[in-house]
Amino acid sequence: MAIGANRIVPAVGIPHPLGSPEMSKPAEKSIRLKLVRKALRALITHIDKQTVFTD
Amino acid sequence: MKRVIHFLNQFFGQIGGEDHAGVGPQVREQPVGPGLALQAALGEKARVVATVICGDNYFAEQPEKATSEIIDLIRGFSPDLVFAGPAFNAGRYGPSCALVCKSVKEVLGVSAITGMYPENPGVELYKKDLVCIKTGPSAAGMRGAIASMTAIGLKLSEGEALTASETEQIIPRGVRKNFHSEKTGAARAIDMLLDKLAGRPYRTELAMPVFENVTPAQPIADLSKAKIALVTEGGIVPRGNPDRLESSRATKYLKYSIAGIDDLTAAEFQSVHGGYSNVYANEDPDRVLPVDALRECLKAGEIGGMAEYFFTTTGNGTTLDNSRRFGGEIARALKADNVDGVILTST
């Protein structure tokens, strides 16, 4: 938020924003796909101000 | 003798580096690391009764929970004054020091002080609620930072007014104080103008804010026809880092091909970012740059196209000026290549 990004999707964690190392590979991949799809949805959503896409 | 608590991250708290950034709040009933210099500066006036340490990632991933746990630990020592950091230009440590100071003041009613480089994100987030000494970007400025934090911190806990030179050492909070002036505003403005024209030093009475609000881009009309690109500040580069991307304070960004690559592998890519543990990103670079997932979206027809390259830099202590330049140049290059949307991953 502080650096001015307008469309923000909260991710998993700092060292692995799009992964969960403790999960099985297929489960981790499905989390990653979900986050990427959420980011794509953010890109097609009209916003007037900084927006955090939580779900 | 006043009772002082000192808050540190896992690194300055001497627990360890990035591999220990996940540790939760803990207490040492003695000064630790920079606390030794702090205790020396405080002398007989105050004693560092305990050091509270929290890992950078533990805090950054759950700031509210971490703050409340830290406040509970601090409360137990009934301090008169709390010091946090200094955090210099550390991007997670700064906001955590700021949030601890803010909560100490609000929840416990106790004075708190920290120190940061003016570009630390913690300043932008919390400066209104903070007494924060200006420091240099790195721990090389520790001695001076501790000296001014100590002098000003002790005054705060006594409720004493700061001198003009002490106020200069603090990051402006936007607090306005009224005072009587011999001259009217018009006369002062003319004086200032004459000083400026003559090249003499002058001081504005109304500093302009430096915020940048970017108008949100219009949404993509038809995702199934859109070309999407990946950009990251997570330091992902080909294994071996052939173009020597810096691990911190980056002076450049780089562009690498992913043509024909469906999945980033540890054999071909790695992270060189110096601000987080690279273990997970090195095992599977898709955890930072999701090439495999975006390829699937492309194959499923959810998006129309994908840039066959990515832009990368290291977002770790990178100066605002450089970041601004990277952003502008990358955006222009993407636009010239008819990219409709960008997923920028951040660590």
Interface residues (C-beta under 8 A of the other chain):
Chain A: M1 A2 I3 G4 A5 N6 R7 A11 G13 I14 P15 H16 P17 L18 G19 P21 E28 K29 R32 L33 L35 V36 R37 A39 L40 L43 I44 T45 H46 I47 D48 K49 Q50 T51
Chain B: E18 A21 N57 A60 E61 R92 P121 E124 L125 E212 N213 V214 P216 A217 Q218 P219 I220 A221 L223 A226 I228 G234 Y276 S277 N278 V279 Y280 A281 E283 D284 D286 R287 V288 L289 P290 D292 A293 L294 E296 C297 E302 I303 G341 I343 L344 T345 S346 T347
